[in-house]
Amino acid sequence: MPSSRRTNGSGPEKAAERTHAPRPRALTGRATILIAVFVALALAYTYPLRVYLEQESQIAQIEQDQAAQREKIEATAKELAKWQDDEYLRIQARERYFYVRPGETPLVIYYDGPGAARDAAKNAPAAAPDRWYDTLWSSVQAANAEPAN
């Protein structure tokens, strides 16, 4: 009768020995070195990347400043072009220095804020008129009152 046991084939009736395979490590030496290289590369590239981003923001700021300066130059050029016009010069002389043409009578309005406030205090405002229903009620009371005779 054949035996129901298994044999390893080296000898009759020798039981198969159980062998334990070594458990593989989570990280091999090569994997550890590769990770260390990647970390070193990442750290090496962070500083140049930061410098690059700072320079990009500086360039954007300088471009904004240049655009603002161009607008200011254009506005100043327009103002200068106005001053080249003789009629504009006459208008400015009349407004700023009160120049008048021959035959014109100048009229200068002087604003005296404290004096106006002082004059306003002298003239007290008039009393507010009675409300319409107060006037109506007083006329009803006067009509209802008995004559004094």
C-alpha positions in Angstrom: 0.0 0.0 0.0 1.5 3.3 -1.0 2.2 5.7 1.8 0.1 8.9 1.9 3.1 10.8 3.1 5.2 12.9 0.9 8.9 12.6 0.8 11.5 15.0 -0.4 13.1 12.3 -2.5 16.4 12.1 -0.7 15.7 9.1 1.2 12.9 6.7 1.9 10.5 7.7 4.5 12.3 11.0 5.3 9.7 13.7 6.1 9.9 17.0 4.2 11.6 19.7 6.3 10.0 23.0 6.6 12.3 25.8 5.6 11.8 29.4 6.5 12.5 32.0 3.8 14.0 35.1 5.0 11.5 38.0 5.1 12.4 40.6 2.5 13.3 44.0 4.0 11.0 46.9 3.2 13.8 49.0 1.7 16.9 47.6 0.1 20.2 49.5 0.2 19.8 50.6 -3.4 16.3 52.0 -2.7 17.6 53.9 0.3 20.4 55.4 -1.7 18.0 56.3 -4.5 15.6 58.1 -2.0 18.5 59.9 -0.5 19.6 61.1 -3.9 16.1 62.3 -4.7 15.9 64.2 -1.4 19.3 65.8 -2.0 18.2 66.9 -5.5 15.0 68.3 -4.3 16.8 70.3 -1.6 19.4 71.5 -4.2 16.7 72.8 -6.5 14.6 74.6 -3.9 16.9 77.6 -3.6 17.3 78.3 -7.4 13.5 77.9 -7.7 12.9 80.4 -5.0 15.3 82.9 -6.6 13.6 82.4 -9.9 10.2 83.1 -8.5 11.4 86.2 -6.6 13.0 87.5 -9.9 9.7 86.9 -11.7 7.8 88.9 -9.1 10.4 91.7 -9.3 10.1 91.8 -13.1 6.3 92.0 -12.9 6.6 94.9 -10.3 9.1 96.8 -12.5 6.8 96.4 -15.6 3.9 97.8 -13.5 6.1 100.7 -12.4 7.1 101.4 -16.0 3.5 101.4 -17.2 2.6 103.9 -14.5 5.6 106.1 -15.5 4.5 106.0 -19.1 1.0 107.1 -18.2 2.5 110.0 -16.1 4.7 111.0 -19.0 1.7 111.0 -21.4 -0.3 113.1 -19.0 2.5 115.6 -18.6 3.0 115.8 -22.4 -0.7 116.6 -22.8 -0.5 119.3 -20.2 2.5 120.7 -21.9 0.7 120.7 -25.2 -2.1 122.8 -23.6 0.3 125.4 -22.4 1.5 125.9 -26.0 -2.0 127.2 -27.0 -2.3 131.0 -26.7 -6.0 130.9 -25.8 -5.3 128.4 -22.9 -2.7 130.9 -21.6 -5.2 133.7 -21.6 -7.8 131.6 -19.8 -5.2 130.6 -17.1 -4.1 134.3 -16.7 -7.7 135.4 -16.2 -8.4 132.6 -13.7 -5.1 132.6 -11.7 -4.0 136.3 -11.9 -7.3 138.1 -12.5 -6.2 139.6 -15.7 -8.8 141.5 -17.7 -8.9 142.8 -21.2 -9.0 146.5 -21.9 -12.5 147.8 -21.4 -13.6 145.0 -19.0 -14.6 145.6 -15.4 -13.2 143.0 -13.1 -15.5 141.5 -10.5 -13.8 139.6 -7.6 -15.9 137.7 -5.2 -14.3 137.5 -1.8 -15.5 134.6 0.4 -15.3 135.3 4.1 -16.3 132.1 5.9 -16.0 133.3 9.5 -17.8 136.6 8.7 -20.6 134.7 7.0 -20.9 132.5 10.1 -21.0 135.5 12.4 -23.7 137.2 10.2 -25.7 134.0 10.2 -25.7 134.0 14.0 -27.0 137.5 14.2 -30.1 136.7 12.2 -31.9 134.1 14.1 -34.1 131.9 12.0 -37.8 132.6 12.0 -40.0 130.4 14.2 -41.4 127.4 12.4 -45.0 127.8 11.4 -47.6 125.8 13.3 -48.6 122.5 12.0 -51.9 122.5 10.0 -53.8 120.4 12.5 -52.7 122.6 15.4 -54.1 125.6 13.5 -57.3 123.8 12.7 -57.8 122.7 16.3 -57.1 126.2 17.7 -59.7 127.6 15.3 -62.3 125.0 16.4 -61.6 125.9 20.0 -61.9 129.6 19.3 -65.3 129.0 17.6 -66.5 126.9 20.5 -65.5 129.5 23.1 -68.3 131.6 24.5 -68.1 135.4 23.9 -66.8 137.3 26.9 -69.8 139.8 27.1 
